[in-house]
């Protein structure tokens, strides 16, 4: 029964990470694109609407979303290359390797 519990726990962790990275990062990117496209509009006295500039708060949210996605990609690449970086430059990015 202990083996079954360990398998279920490991499977749950894999599913959680895959949902976060597999669907979460594209979702954050899509939210960033949506906020990036927001513009302010002004309506004149005669009822015509003119498009203004970008909404500064929405633009800041878009930059934050893009930064989160870029940071996740960079951390993922560094995690994959951690052994190469450790061997080539003697830099331990994610802690010392266990022997």
N, C-alpha and C positions, 0 to 999 in steps of 0.2 A: 504494500500500500504506500510505503514511503516513496518508491520509485514513481508511482502514478502521480502522487502529489507534486513531486519535483518536476515531472514532465508538464503537468498542467500549469504550474507556476511559471516555468520557462516559456511555455507557449503563450501565456498571458502577457508576459513581458515583451515578447516579440511582436505580438499583435498590437500592443499599446504603442510601441515605438514605430511600427509601420504605419499606424493610423496617424500619429503625430507628424512623422516625416513624409509619409506618402500622400496624405491629404491635407495636413495642416499647413505645410509650407506653401503649396500652390494656393491654398485658401488665403493665406496672409498676403501673398503676391497679388491675388485678384482683388482683395480689399484695397491694397495700395493703388492699383490701377484705377479702381472706382473712385477713390478719393482724389487721385491725381487729375481726373477728368472733370471734377466739380468746378464750375465757374460761378462768379457772382453775376447776377442780372439786375439791371435797374429798369424801372418802368417810368417813362416820362409822363407828363401831364396829359398828353393826348392819347395815352394808352399803348404806345409802342414800346416794346421791350428791346433793350440793347444789351448785348453781352458785355460784361465787364472783364476784369482780370480774374486771375485764379483766387480762390478762397484761401487765405493764408493759413487758417487752421487746418483745412483739409489737406493742403500741401504739406504741412508739417506731419500730419498723420501718415500721408503717403510716404514721405521720406523715412519715417520710423518703420513702416512695414517693409520697405525695400532694404533698410539697414538690417533688420532682423533676418531676412532671407539671405542676404549676402554674408552675414556673420555665420549663419548655420552652414552655408556651403563651404566657407573657408575653414571652419572648425572640422567639418566632415573630411575635407581634403587633408588637413593636417593630421587628423586621427588615422586616416588610411596610411599616410606617409610617415607615421611616427617612428617606425623601426628604421627606415632609411635615414631620417633626420638624426636619430640617435646614433646610428653607426657612422654617418658621414661627418657630423658636426659635434657629436657628443653633447647634445642638448636633449634633456628629458622633458618633453612637452606635457605629458599626461601622467607624470609620476615615474618613479624608477621601475624598470622591468623586473618582475619577480623571477628568481632563478629556480 
